């Protein structure tokens, strides 16, 4: 099983980017994607992506990367900020 390799600055075990945003494309174990605020089925007990490096990983996940401004100083900030971004980009 392959797990996420942390990018520079990324906090091991954070998982905020796998919880806060919605994903509209299929994910193994979640054929309809997932709503915002729902834990991805591919996020393991250590908050690492089981699909990291796998071609079945959704494109939106492959494009998401660590950003100090977005991710903040700790996991709680990352969850709050990614949730706020999700809400601000949601279609009315």
Backbone as CSV, one residue per row, in Angstrom:
resi,resn,N_x,N_y,N_z,CA_x,CA_y,CA_z,C_x,C_y,C_z
1,UNK,0.835,-1.169,0.000,0.000,0.000,0.000,0.887,1.242,0.000
2,UNK,0.571,2.207,-0.848,1.379,3.426,-0.954,0.686,4.554,-0.205
3,UNK,1.438,5.312,0.574,0.882,6.410,1.352,1.474,7.730,0.902
4,UNK,0.772,8.795,1.238,1.193,10.139,0.847,2.604,10.441,1.326
5,UNK,3.387,10.948,0.431,4.694,11.470,0.772,4.476,12.953,1.035
6,UNK,4.862,13.410,2.177,4.604,14.789,2.542,5.404,15.746,1.669
7,UNK,4.760,16.828,1.244,5.447,17.869,0.509,6.083,18.813,1.515
8,UNK,7.077,19.581,1.099,7.713,20.504,2.044,6.673,21.389,2.727
9,UNK,6.706,21.420,4.047,5.771,22.231,4.812,4.518,21.487,5.221
10,UNK,4.172,20.446,4.493,2.956,19.693,4.797,3.113,18.993,6.149
11,UNK,2.070,19.088,6.977,2.124,18.476,8.306,1.679,17.022,8.236
12,UNK,2.547,16.092,8.595,2.143,14.683,8.616,0.921,14.503,9.516
13,UNK,-0.034,13.772,9.011,-1.221,13.469,9.796,-2.269,14.567,9.816
14,UNK,-2.140,15.603,9.005,-3.114,16.703,8.994,-4.422,16.240,8.346
15,UNK,-4.385,15.903,7.080,-5.558,15.391,6.378,-6.650,16.408,6.092
16,UNK,-6.428,17.687,6.399,-7.468,18.699,6.193,-7.920,18.774,4.742
17,UNK,-6.985,18.615,3.800,-7.331,18.697,2.378,-8.117,17.475,1.904
18,UNK,-8.214,16.453,2.745,-8.978,15.246,2.430,-10.317,15.221,3.177
19,UNK,-10.592,16.270,3.920,-11.825,16.358,4.695,-12.638,17.587,4.279
20,UNK,-12.025,18.764,4.309,-12.754,20.014,4.127,-13.377,20.212,2.745
21,UNK,-12.660,19.968,1.649,-13.262,20.261,0.341,-14.196,19.171,-0.155
22,UNK,-15.121,19.590,-1.020,-15.945,18.605,-1.713,-15.134,18.061,-2.887
23,UNK,-15.452,16.845,-3.278,-14.832,16.228,-4.451,-15.974,15.667,-5.281
24,UNK,-16.113,16.140,-6.510,-17.245,15.729,-7.339,-16.948,14.533,-8.228
25,UNK,-15.685,14.169,-8.360,-15.344,13.001,-9.175,-15.317,11.748,-8.308
26,UNK,-15.468,10.585,-8.938,-15.460,9.334,-8.163,-14.139,9.112,-7.436
27,UNK,-14.251,8.527,-6.265,-13.114,8.132,-5.440,-13.347,6.654,-5.131
28,UNK,-12.341,5.797,-5.191,-12.577,4.413,-4.782,-13.217,4.376,-3.380
29,UNK,-14.353,3.729,-3.300,-15.095,3.663,-2.041,-16.134,4.761,-1.907
30,UNK,-16.091,5.755,-2.800,-17.044,6.871,-2.808,-17.348,7.203,-4.272
31,UNK,-18.152,6.379,-4.945,-18.365,6.537,-6.383,-19.018,7.857,-6.796
32,UNK,-19.668,8.536,-5.872,-20.298,9.825,-6.175,-19.429,10.992,-5.715
33,UNK,-18.194,10.727,-5.304,-17.353,11.767,-4.732,-17.706,11.943,-3.259
34,UNK,-17.432,13.137,-2.714,-17.754,13.365,-1.307,-18.134,14.820,-1.084
35,UNK,-19.044,15.049,-0.159,-19.388,16.438,0.164,-18.324,17.073,1.054
36,UNK,-18.303,18.384,1.077,-17.381,19.126,1.937,-17.609,18.719,3.387
37,UNK,-16.519,18.618,4.122,-16.604,18.279,5.540,-16.698,16.800,5.836
38,UNK,-16.712,15.984,4.805,-16.778,14.530,4.967,-15.390,13.940,4.772
39,UNK,-15.016,13.070,5.663,-13.717,12.403,5.578,-13.691,11.490,4.349
40,UNK,-12.640,11.605,3.536,-12.490,10.753,2.363,-12.293,9.304,2.798
41,UNK,-12.892,8.382,2.058,-12.759,6.956,2.363,-11.309,6.489,2.219
42,UNK,-10.498,7.234,1.485,-9.113,6.843,1.263,-8.138,7.490,2.237
43,UNK,-8.649,8.197,3.225,-7.812,8.789,4.264,-7.690,7.765,5.384
44,UNK,-6.468,7.322,5.655,-6.298,6.251,6.639,-6.338,6.785,8.077
45,UNK,-6.134,5.895,9.028,-6.219,6.245,10.454,-5.114,7.209,10.886
46,UNK,-4.090,7.369,10.053,-3.004,8.308,10.342,-3.159,9.605,9.537
47,UNK,-4.333,9.778,8.905,-4.631,10.935,8.052,-3.664,11.049,6.875
48,UNK,-3.349,9.914,6.275,-2.536,9.852,5.066,-3.380,9.264,3.939
49,UNK,-3.160,9.757,2.727,-3.922,9.297,1.570,-3.425,7.936,1.092
50,UNK,-4.344,6.991,1.002,-3.999,5.655,0.498,-3.764,5.660,-1.009
51,UNK,-4.240,6.713,-1.697,-4.145,6.760,-3.156,-3.003,7.632,-3.665
52,UNK,-2.185,8.154,-2.772,-1.104,9.039,-3.204,-0.241,8.300,-4.232
53,UNK,-0.069,8.916,-5.408,0.721,8.313,-6.474,-0.034,7.313,-7.328
54,UNK,-1.267,7.019,-6.987,-2.101,6.058,-7.726,-2.895,6.807,-8.792
55,UNK,-2.967,6.291,-10.015,-3.724,6.985,-11.064,-5.218,7.110,-10.770
56,UNK,-5.748,6.330,-9.850,-7.172,6.444,-9.523,-7.457,7.598,-8.554
57,UNK,-6.400,8.245,-8.074,-6.573,9.412,-7.193,-7.223,10.525,-8.008
58,UNK,-8.299,11.150,-7.499,-8.982,12.204,-8.258,-8.041,13.335,-8.668
59,UNK,-8.295,13.895,-9.837,-7.457,14.971,-10.376,-7.380,16.147,-9.415
60,UNK,-8.492,16.505,-8.794,-8.482,17.642,-7.869,-7.519,17.384,-6.716
61,UNK,-7.402,16.158,-6.284,-6.481,15.802,-5.202,-5.034,15.890,-5.669
62,UNK,-4.784,15.455,-6.896,-3.423,15.524,-7.432,-2.957,16.972,-7.576
63,UNK,-3.890,17.893,-7.819,-3.547,19.301,-7.997,-3.404,20.052,-6.678
64,UNK,-4.005,19.537,-5.616,-3.955,20.218,-4.326,-2.561,20.056,-3.736
65,UNK,-1.996,21.144,-3.262,-0.649,21.106,-2.712,-0.589,22.000,-1.483
66,UNK,0.399,21.797,-0.671,0.587,22.604,0.532,0.776,24.071,0.175
67,UNK,0.096,24.937,0.904,0.245,26.378,0.771,0.226,26.952,2.179
68,UNK,1.311,27.586,2.591,1.437,28.072,3.964,0.298,29.006,4.356
69,UNK,-0.126,29.863,3.441,-1.214,30.795,3.750,-2.533,30.054,3.952
70,UNK,-2.804,29.078,3.117,-4.042,28.323,3.229,-4.005,27.345,4.404
71,UNK,-2.906,26.667,4.598,-2.825,25.616,5.608,-2.566,26.147,7.020
72,UNK,-2.104,27.377,7.132,-1.909,27.974,8.449,-0.817,27.295,9.257
73,UNK,-0.913,27.458,10.565,0.116,26.957,11.473,-0.194,25.605,12.093
74,UNK,-1.430,25.138,11.943,-1.797,23.848,12.517,-3.037,23.293,11.813
75,UNK,-3.336,22.050,12.064,-4.423,21.334,11.394,-5.759,22.056,11.514
76,UNK,-6.066,22.571,12.697,-7.342,23.248,12.910,-7.476,24.461,11.979
77,UNK,-6.394,25.236,11.845,-6.420,26.372,10.924,-6.626,25.897,9.493
78,UNK,-5.950,24.834,9.112,-6.104,24.307,7.759,-7.552,23.913,7.492
79,UNK,-8.175,23.216,8.430,-9.578,22.836,8.265,-10.470,24.060,8.124
80,UNK,-10.262,25.066,8.981,-11.071,26.287,8.915,-10.879,27.010,7.588
81,UNK,-9.636,27.163,7.160,-9.346,27.926,5.949,-9.792,27.212,4.680
82,UNK,-9.595,25.916,4.621,-10.036,25.177,3.428,-11.557,25.140,3.383
83,UNK,-12.205,25.031,4.541,-13.667,25.084,4.592,-14.160,26.445,4.111
84,UNK,-13.530,27.526,4.553,-13.924,28.869,4.118,-13.745,29.018,2.606
85,UNK,-12.654,28.486,2.069,-12.428,28.534,0.625,-13.514,27.748,-0.103
86,UNK,-13.827,26.582,0.404,-14.884,25.756,-0.184,-16.203,26.526,-0.218
87,UNK,-16.569,27.147,0.889,-17.822,27.898,0.961,-17.823,29.100,0.013
88,UNK,-16.684,29.757,-0.105,-16.620,30.948,-0.947,-16.650,30.615,-2.439
89,UNK,-16.334,29.395,-2.800,-16.321,29.007,-4.224,-17.523,28.151,-4.608
90,UNK,-18.391,27.884,-3.659,-19.578,27.072,-3.920,-20.533,27.821,-4.837
91,UNK,-21.090,27.094,-5.803,-22.076,27.712,-6.698,-23.357,27.978,-5.954
92,UNK,-23.976,29.114,-6.248,-25.229,29.492,-5.572,-26.415,28.757,-6.137
